[in-house]
Every structure is written in C-alpha cells, then in structure tokens.
C-alpha cells in the first residue's frame, strides 16, 4: 500500500510517498480501507517541529473516512465493509489505516465518505468548545479566532443555531473575512485590530465567550475583550509562543475564567465521552444545522501541495487528501 511519511523535519518537501506493508489490526483495533483523509494544522506542526511525533519515520494524519477492512480481537459493534470515520493519533495519510475501535464512528444514514473525512476533529471540537467547555447560553455573544478555517466555519454556525445574540470572527485577511461571513458570523475583524473593534461592536461591554486556537499575544488580547464573567477557551497554540499562563490578576477583576480543550487528549483520557460528543456533533450535519465547506482536495501523492496551501495561511474551510489517483 502507499503511505505519505517524513523521515526528517522540515518543509512540505520532506513528505514522501512510499510503499509499506498492509497492516493488520491488533486487539481493540480495526483497519480501514481509506477513501479520504483530512488535513489539519497539527499535521503541519508534526512535519515541521515534531508535534506529537514519537519517532521517525512518521505518517501524519488525524482523521480518515473509508470502509472497515478487518476487525481485531475484542472489537464489538463494528464489522468489515462498514462505512466509518475515525480519529487517529497519526497514520491517516495511507491507503490502509489502523485505528482504535473506540475512536471509529459508523456514518449516520445519508452521510457520504467525502463529508465524513472532514468531521472527526473539526465537528466534535467545535461542539465541545461552545457547549461542553464554553457553556454557551442563548443570548450570549461569541468571538472565534480562525473564523474562516474548518473549526471556525463550524463554530460560527453552531453558535448561531444555539441562539447566540452575536457571533464575531477574527481572521488574517479580507478574503478570509468574506468567506467566514457565509457561515454564521455577524461581523468579522482582522487579527491586528480585533480588541478595539470588539469593544466598539459591543458598546464597550465585551463578549461572553472567546475561542482561541492561536495562543501567545492573541490569547492575552482576547482576555481583554471579555465581558464581566466572560470565558475564554484555548484549543491550540498556532502562534508557537510559550504556553499560556493566566493568574489571579487577569481573572479576579471581572470574574473571568479560562479553560482548555484538546480532542486528541480527550480521545485518550475519556473515549466514551468522545464517542457521545461525536455522535451528537455528527447529527448537526445530517439534520442540516451545519455545512462544512470542503474547499480543496488533493490526491494522496500531492500531500506536500496540501501542506503548502495550508501553511501559506491563505486557505479557508477544510482540505482533504483523496486516496484514489
């Protein structure tokens, strides 16, 4: 079978298509004949700086859709030939993917494999950020960084469906702002000026909930946009800055709170919670609440081109790799 791997850290050019033995599932695992794999910023961090990479060579990829090829010992409720989506710790850039059965999700009726490949990280993450961690209530306001990306476009729609009074986005360019405005956002601001624009848009009050995948200075500035009793949820550190630390001086004054979320960590610590969360989140696609825009698709052999597009910070929506071709 073909896989895309890297044997050293670096730019997109280190991604190479190689031949590998077709794996067999171990206990509690399944193998999946992959149809599509999602491309995520975490894949770029793995390739460039070893994020969550235990050893080299490494096959990136956190999400895949396809049909179950084989089932390992002790696996129940899954069968060969079943159409599924799966969240993995890596390895999804491959024609056959090994996944833990606990993070393999049968597709709801009416969901196609192309759509499904875009969901395992994006949809449960956006759902958890707003509801389980951010505890959004109807009538509250939300500010989402990265509003034109995969998680951002879903979060905007989910927030609006939940009855948010106002949904604001933050992006890096005007082109991205135009894209985000199609997906639930009332106003979209740019990274360099968002704190002042948020205060202006809210009459000085600030927002009730901020979702931040950037970290660093952006997180600090986001804290300043919070209303009294406002919450900020950190779910990444795309800036590469030192991990955030928030103390009493930032939180006590107006009763602010800061929380964090990682879907990969949840998959390890509470897979049963992840399954329930994912099933709820997937229903928002099948019932029409959420549309997830897939804006670019590459054959597996062109994974480097997908990384180049995402790394240039001009892409919007969701990028996929197609195993055929």
Secondary structure, DSSP 8 states (H G I E B T S, - for coil): -EEEEBSS-SSGGG-EEEE-------TTEEEEEEEEEEE-HHHHHHHHH-TT--SSSB---SEEEEEEEEE-TT--S--TT-EEEEE-SS--SBSEEEEEGGGEEE--TT--HHHHHTTTTHHHHHHIIIIIIT---TT-EEEEESTTBHHHHHHHHHHHHTT-SEEEEEESSHHHHHHHTTTT-SEEEETTTHHHHHHHHTTT--EEEEEESS-HHHHHHHHTTEEEEEEEEE---TT--S-----HHHHTTTT-EEEE--HHHHHHH-HHHHHHHHHHHHHHHHTTS----EEEEEEGGGHHHHHHHHHTT---BEEEEES--
